[in-house]
Amino acid sequence: MKPFTQNVIAIIQAIPEGCVMTYGQVAEQAGSRRGARQVVRILHSLSRIHKLPWHRVVNAKGEIALTDEESRYMQMLYLANEGIVVSEEGRIDLEKYRYHPHQDQETTL
């Protein structure tokens, strides 16, 4: 497995309950500023194997990007169960729910 893929998996596994990150944010944290599409691919192919909290990753606008109606509904349901408010259009307030790993680490040091 490539280092980028390993980094993406570790980052997604570390997103706490009740928080989200964007595909681009995960990619940048993993070492590839332009790797958002790779993050999508990794989530699609490795979520089940690595038990990733795939539902905690959204697009740059804070929207659920899934187009499959059932998957979209499941993501909205999982997020709501974690206390995240999701609009009927599938939008999340990134100002309120976005996880910033480095900021959180700095505040605890």
C-alpha positions as a Markdown table, in Angstrom:
| # | Residue | x | y | z |
|---|---|---|---|---|
| 1 | Met | 0.0 | 0.0 | 0.0 |
| 2 | Lys | 1.3 | 3.4 | -0.9 |
| 3 | Pro | 2.1 | 6.0 | 1.8 |
| 4 | Phe | -0.6 | 8.4 | 0.6 |
| 5 | Thr | -3.2 | 5.6 | 0.9 |
| 6 | Gln | -2.0 | 4.7 | 4.4 |
| 7 | Asn | -2.1 | 8.4 | 5.4 |
| 8 | Val | -5.6 | 8.8 | 4.1 |
| 9 | Ile | -6.8 | 5.7 | 6.0 |
| 10 | Ala | -5.2 | 6.9 | 9.3 |
| 11 | Ile | -6.6 | 10.5 | 8.9 |
| 12 | Ile | -10.2 | 9.2 | 8.2 |
| 13 | Gln | -10.0 | 6.8 | 11.1 |
| 14 | Ala | -9.0 | 9.7 | 13.4 |
| 15 | Ile | -12.0 | 11.9 | 12.5 |
| 16 | Pro | -13.9 | 12.0 | 15.8 |
| 17 | Glu | -17.6 | 11.3 | 16.1 |
| 18 | Gly | -19.6 | 14.4 | 15.5 |
| 19 | Cys | -17.1 | 16.0 | 13.1 |
| 20 | Val | -16.4 | 16.0 | 9.4 |
| 21 | Met | -13.5 | 16.7 | 7.0 |
| 22 | Thr | -13.6 | 17.5 | 3.3 |
| 23 | Tyr | -12.1 | 15.2 | 0.7 |
| 24 | Gly | -9.6 | 18.0 | -0.1 |
| 25 | Gln | -8.7 | 18.5 | 3.5 |
| 26 | Val | -8.0 | 14.8 | 4.0 |
| 27 | Ala | -5.9 | 14.8 | 0.8 |
| 28 | Glu | -3.8 | 17.8 | 1.9 |
| 29 | Gln | -3.3 | 16.3 | 5.4 |
| 30 | Ala | -2.2 | 13.1 | 3.7 |
| 31 | Gly | 0.4 | 14.9 | 1.6 |
| 32 | Ser | -1.3 | 15.6 | -1.7 |
| 33 | Arg | -3.0 | 19.0 | -2.0 |
| 34 | Arg | -4.7 | 17.9 | -5.3 |
| 35 | Gly | -5.6 | 14.4 | -4.2 |
| 36 | Ala | -9.2 | 14.8 | -3.3 |
| 37 | Arg | -10.3 | 12.4 | -6.1 |
| 38 | Gln | -7.9 | 9.8 | -4.8 |
| 39 | Val | -9.5 | 10.2 | -1.4 |
| 40 | Val | -12.9 | 9.4 | -3.0 |
| 41 | Arg | -11.4 | 6.3 | -4.6 |
| 42 | Ile | -9.8 | 5.1 | -1.4 |
| 43 | Leu | -13.1 | 5.6 | 0.5 |
| 44 | His | -15.0 | 3.7 | -2.2 |
| 45 | Ser | -12.6 | 0.8 | -2.3 |
| 46 | Leu | -11.2 | 0.5 | 1.2 |
| 47 | Ser | -14.0 | 1.7 | 3.6 |
| 48 | Arg | -15.4 | -1.7 | 4.4 |
| 49 | Ile | -12.0 | -3.4 | 4.7 |
| 50 | His | -10.6 | -0.8 | 7.1 |
| 51 | Lys | -13.9 | 0.0 | 8.8 |
| 52 | Leu | -13.5 | 3.7 | 7.9 |
| 53 | Pro | -16.1 | 6.2 | 9.1 |
| 54 | Trp | -16.7 | 7.2 | 5.4 |
| 55 | His | -19.8 | 9.2 | 6.4 |
| 56 | Arg | -17.6 | 11.8 | 8.0 |
| 57 | Val | -16.1 | 13.0 | 4.7 |
| 58 | Val | -17.9 | 15.6 | 2.6 |
| 59 | Asn | -17.2 | 17.8 | -0.3 |
| 60 | Ala | -15.6 | 21.3 | -0.1 |
| 61 | Lys | -19.0 | 23.0 | 0.2 |
| 62 | Gly | -19.9 | 20.9 | 3.1 |
| 63 | Glu | -22.3 | 18.8 | 1.0 |
| 64 | Ile | -22.9 | 15.1 | 0.8 |
| 65 | Ala | -21.5 | 14.2 | -2.6 |
| 66 | Leu | -23.1 | 10.8 | -3.0 |
| 67 | Thr | -25.7 | 10.7 | -5.8 |
| 68 | Asp | -27.0 | 7.2 | -5.0 |
| 69 | Glu | -30.2 | 7.9 | -3.1 |
| 70 | Glu | -29.8 | 5.1 | -0.5 |
| 71 | Ser | -26.1 | 5.9 | 0.2 |
| 72 | Arg | -26.9 | 9.6 | 0.5 |
| 73 | Tyr | -29.7 | 8.8 | 3.0 |
| 74 | Met | -27.4 | 6.5 | 5.0 |
| 75 | Gln | -24.7 | 9.2 | 5.2 |
| 76 | Met | -27.3 | 11.8 | 6.3 |
| 77 | Leu | -28.6 | 9.3 | 8.9 |
| 78 | Tyr | -25.2 | 8.4 | 10.3 |
| 79 | Leu | -24.2 | 12.1 | 10.6 |
| 80 | Ala | -27.5 | 13.0 | 12.3 |
| 81 | Asn | -27.0 | 10.1 | 14.7 |
| 82 | Glu | -23.7 | 11.7 | 15.7 |
| 83 | Gly | -25.3 | 15.0 | 16.4 |
| 84 | Ile | -24.4 | 16.7 | 13.1 |
| 85 | Val | -27.2 | 18.9 | 11.7 |
| 86 | Val | -27.7 | 18.0 | 8.0 |
| 87 | Ser | -30.0 | 20.1 | 5.9 |
| 88 | Glu | -32.6 | 18.5 | 3.6 |
| 89 | Glu | -30.3 | 19.3 | 0.7 |
| 90 | Gly | -27.5 | 17.4 | 2.4 |
| 91 | Arg | -25.5 | 20.4 | 3.6 |
| 92 | Ile | -23.4 | 20.6 | 6.8 |
| 93 | Asp | -22.1 | 23.7 | 8.5 |
| 94 | Leu | -18.3 | 23.3 | 8.1 |
| 95 | Glu | -17.7 | 26.2 | 10.4 |
| 96 | Lys | -19.3 | 24.3 | 13.2 |
| 97 | Tyr | -18.5 | 20.6 | 12.4 |
| 98 | Arg | -15.2 | 20.6 | 10.5 |
| 99 | Tyr | -12.4 | 18.8 | 12.3 |
| 100 | His | -9.0 | 20.4 | 12.3 |
| 101 | Pro | -6.5 | 17.7 | 13.5 |
| 102 | His | -3.5 | 20.0 | 14.0 |
| 103 | Gln | -5.4 | 22.7 | 15.8 |
| 104 | Asp | -6.9 | 20.2 | 18.1 |
| 105 | Gln | -3.5 | 18.7 | 18.9 |
| 106 | Glu | -2.0 | 22.2 | 19.5 |
| 107 | Thr | -4.7 | 23.1 | 22.0 |
| 108 | Thr | -4.1 | 19.9 | 24.0 |
| 109 | Leu | -0.3 | 20.4 | 24.2 |
